[in-house]
């Protein structure tokens, strides 16, 4: 059963779960927020999340956004770092709990979308990088990993995920200089998939999520696994895994339905079987 969340709102629309950060005024990712998100991701991954909705069936896509329009998040809780002993075990333990959020999001088996608006800095952008898709409103004024400006580095996976996404050149400039970009620049550099008018952002993201949720869920899970494997599997190991997972899909009802729908010139209905 899903626990009560203090700083995260969760609701469901058919097969899509919407996760909203709710820690005003800047949606800082505190320890409490991090713990809520890690617990929720564990429930979503295991299928144990109990989120009220009129529909039945598994969760097929997840959207991360702010509960407050015009702002995503200003990042992790720097105030907490200032209050804890520098370099001490308590500070390190707190950091590890926050960093665990981004790994938990990345490891979700279903497609994930991050809706970016206003500000998405530091840990906020690391959360976005852990998602499969990033859609930005044209009001996105600042997106970046500015940790170097306070003598730190992105420690929640930012250096690794950003370089994989846009290459070493863009990542090096962005992280070493602590650059902050607006929506148009973020799109040009490949940080986001699409820039959408701010007043259309929420509706458009929900449409994108519903479209993903309509795809064959087992195929999407395998695709996520293989894309991650392309960075972690040496030599031909990734190719062998691709063949193995393709073979697994050949025996599914969804594959049979997809092939039949193509033959019949109709839209397929995937059930997850």
WORAPE-V103295 format. One record per residue. SS is DSSP state (H for helix, E for strand, - for the rest). PHI is phi in radians with two decimals (999 if undefined). D_FIRST is the distance of its C-alpha to the first C-alpha in Angstrom with 1 decimal. Layout:
BEGIN
SS|PHI|D_FIRST / SS|PHI|D_FIRST
END
This chain:
BEGIN
-|999|0.0 / -|-1.28|3.8 / -|-1.33|6.4 / -|-1.32|9.6 / -|-1.86|12.1 / -|-1.48|15.7 / -|-2.15|17.7 / E|-2.34|15.7 / E|-1.72|15.2 / E|-2.30|13.1 / E|-2.55|13.9 / E|-2.26|14.7 / E|-2.23|18.1 / -|1.00|18.3 / -|-1.63|17.6 / E|-1.89|17.7 / E|-1.78|15.2 / E|-1.82|17.0 / E|-1.97|16.3 / E|-2.01|18.7 / E|-1.27|20.0 / -|-2.38|20.8 / -|-2.37|23.0 / -|-1.13|26.4 / -|-1.55|29.2 / -|-2.05|29.0 / -|0.94|25.3 / -|-1.04|26.1 / E|-1.50|23.6 / -|-1.45|23.3 / H|-1.04|21.5 / H|-1.11|18.8 / H|-1.09|18.5 / H|-1.06|18.6 / H|-1.13|15.9 / H|-1.04|13.5 / H|-1.18|14.7 / H|-1.12|14.6 / H|-1.11|10.9 / H|-1.10|10.2 / H|-1.07|12.8 / H|-1.10|11.4 / H|-1.20|8.1 / H|-1.14|10.7 / H|-1.16|13.1 / H|-1.57|11.2 / -|1.43|10.0 / -|-1.64|6.2 / -|-1.16|5.9 / -|-1.90|5.2 / -|-1.99|8.6 / -|-0.97|11.0 / -|-2.92|14.1 / -|-1.45|16.9 / -|-1.76|17.0 / -|-1.92|15.6 / -|1.79|15.6 / -|-1.34|14.6 / -|-1.29|14.6 / -|-1.99|18.3 / E|-2.75|19.1 / E|-2.29|17.8 / E|-1.97|20.0 / E|-1.86|20.3 / E|-2.69|22.5 / E|-1.59|23.4 / -|-1.35|22.4 / -|-2.19|26.2 / -|-1.05|28.7 / -|1.63|31.5 / -|-2.68|29.8 / -|-1.60|27.3 / E|-2.82|27.4 / -|-1.48|30.3 / -|1.97|28.6 / E|-1.35|27.6 / -|-1.46|28.4 / H|-1.19|32.1 / H|-1.02|32.5 / H|-1.06|30.2 / H|-1.10|32.5 / H|-1.20|35.5 / H|-1.44|34.2 / -|-1.60|33.5 / -|-1.11|36.3 / -|-1.01|37.5 / -|1.35|36.9 / -|-1.38|35.2 / H|-1.11|32.4 / H|-1.13|30.1 / H|-1.14|30.8 / H|-1.11|30.2 / H|-1.09|26.9 / H|-1.12|25.7 / H|-1.06|27.1 / H|-1.09|25.3 / H|-1.16|21.9 / H|-1.20|22.9 / H|-1.10|24.4 / H|-1.10|21.3 / H|-1.01|19.7 / H|-1.19|22.4 / H|-1.14|22.1 / H|-1.11|18.4 / H|-1.16|19.2 / H|-1.06|22.1 / -|-1.50|20.4 / -|-1.02|17.9 / -|-1.31|19.1 / -|-1.67|19.3 / E|-1.03|22.0 / E|-2.21|21.5 / E|-2.22|23.7 / E|-1.99|24.6 / E|-1.75|26.3 / E|-1.85|29.0 / -|-2.68|31.1 / -|1.19|33.3 / E|-2.27|32.7 / E|-2.51|30.7 / E|-2.06|32.1 / -|0.94|31.5 / H|-1.03|27.8 / H|-1.13|27.1 / H|-1.31|29.3 / H|-1.11|27.9 / H|-1.09|24.5 / H|-1.09|26.4 / H|-1.13|28.2 / -|-1.35|25.0 / -|-1.55|24.3 / -|-1.34|26.1 / E|-2.29|27.7 / E|-2.26|29.0 / E|-2.01|30.3 / E|-2.00|32.3 / E|-1.36|33.7 / -|-1.25|37.4 / -|-1.63|36.8 / -|-1.16|35.3 / -|-1.65|37.9 / E|-2.49|36.8 / E|-2.27|34.9 / E|3.04|35.6 / -|-2.16|35.2 / -|-1.57|37.6 / H|-1.00|36.8 / H|-1.05|40.3 / H|-1.22|41.7 / H|-2.05|40.3 / -|1.40|41.2 / -|-2.13|38.0 / -|-2.42|36.5 / -|-1.15|33.3 / -|-1.81|31.3 / -|-1.80|28.0 / -|1.73|29.4 / H|-1.07|31.7 / H|-1.13|34.9 / H|-1.38|33.7 / H|-1.23|31.7 / H|-1.16|34.3 / H|-1.09|37.2 / H|-1.16|35.6 / H|-1.32|35.0 / H|-2.10|38.4 / -|1.63|40.6 / H|-1.14|42.2 / H|-1.09|44.7 / H|-1.14|42.4 / H|-1.10|39.9 / H|-1.07|42.7 / H|-1.09|44.2 / H|-1.11|40.9 / H|-1.42|39.7 / H|-1.17|43.0 / -|-1.65|44.2 / -|1.09|41.0 / -|-1.20|41.5 / E|-2.19|39.6 / E|-2.08|39.9 / -|-1.54|39.6 / H|-1.06|38.1 / H|-1.10|41.3 / H|-1.20|41.9 / H|-1.05|38.3 / H|-1.17|38.8 / H|-1.09|42.2 / -|-1.57|41.0 / -|1.46|38.1 / -|-1.35|35.3 / -|-2.25|33.8 / -|-1.44|33.9 / E|-2.79|35.1 / E|-1.95|36.1 / E|-2.22|35.4 / -|-0.90|36.9 / H|-0.96|34.7 / H|-1.32|34.6 / H|-1.96|33.4 / H|-1.07|31.0 / H|-1.05|27.6 / H|-1.11|28.7 / H|-1.18|30.1 / H|-1.07|27.1 / H|-1.14|24.9 / H|-1.15|27.6 / H|-1.07|27.7 / H|-1.16|23.9 / H|-1.10|24.2 / H|-1.12|27.2 / H|-1.11|25.4 / H|-1.12|22.5 / -|-1.42|25.4 / -|-1.34|26.6 / -|-1.17|26.0 / H|-1.12|22.7 / H|-1.18|23.9 / H|-1.10|27.1 / H|-1.11|25.4 / H|-1.06|23.4 / H|-1.13|26.7 / H|-1.09|28.6 / H|-1.04|26.3 / H|-1.03|26.8 / H|-1.25|30.5 / H|-1.14|31.0 / H|-1.11|29.5 / H|-1.12|31.7 / H|-1.09|34.8 / H|-1.73|34.6 / H|-2.06|33.8 / -|-1.72|35.6 / -|-1.46|39.4 / -|0.97|42.1 / -|-1.56|41.4 / H|-1.06|38.0 / H|-1.14|36.2 / H|-1.15|38.5 / H|-1.13|37.8 / H|-1.12|34.1 / H|-1.05|34.6 / H|-1.08|36.7 / H|-1.10|34.1 / H|-1.30|31.3 / H|-1.08|33.7 / H|-1.08|34.6 / H|-1.05|31.0 / H|-1.25|30.7 / H|-1.02|34.0 / -|-1.64|32.5 / -|-1.54|29.6 / H|-1.15|29.6 / H|-1.12|28.9 / H|-1.13|32.1 / H|-1.08|34.1 / H|-1.13|32.9 / H|-1.09|33.8 / H|-1.17|37.2 / H|-1.13|37.9 / H|-1.13|36.9 / H|-1.11|39.3 / H|-1.13|42.0 / H|-1.53|41.5 / -|1.01|41.4 / -|-2.40|38.1 / -|-1.40|34.7 / -|-1.29|32.3 / -|-2.05|29.0 / -|-1.62|26.6 / -|-1.86|23.9 / -|1.63|22.5 / -|-1.60|24.5
END
